[in-house]
Amino acid sequence: MSFDPALDELLFETVTIAPFSSVSATQVASYGTAVTYKAQAMPYVQKDVDAQGREFVTKFRVVIPERVAVDPRSKLTLPSGFTPQTPPIRVVRPVKGLGLDHTEILG
């Protein structure tokens, strides 16, 4: 089930995600064509655990109203007002619920 359209009024910002493509021999990352998503971005401070089991403190939370496959190595650009505006992605969670399917990105 997809995200309930009645909740769209909560998603008044946009974020841009350029998907990770590859790493060159000199360890420089390259990215694919960036995609812009309607989202809710907010400062968010909480302890969490990344995919490697390391504990960290989140600085932001982004909710995208669809289930999107996002590689944590991708380049995320947050709306103006966030510092840094292109922070690293620490956790990507697909969330499934009755009328609330979405993707949550923490960093």
JOGIFEN-V338538 format. One record per run of one state. SS is the DSSP state (helix for helix, strand for strand, loop for the rest). FROM is the first residue (numbers start at 0). TO is the last residue. If there is no record, write none. Layout:
BEGIN
ss: (SS,SS)
from: (FROM,FROM)
to: (TO,TO)
END
This chain:
BEGIN
ss: (loop,helix,loop,strand,loop,strand,loop,strand,loop,strand,loop,strand,loop,strand,loop,strand,loop,strand,loop)
from: (0,4,10,12,23,28,43,46,49,54,57,59,64,74,77,90,95,101,106)
to: (3,9,11,22,27,42,45,48,53,56,58,63,73,76,89,94,100,105,106)
END
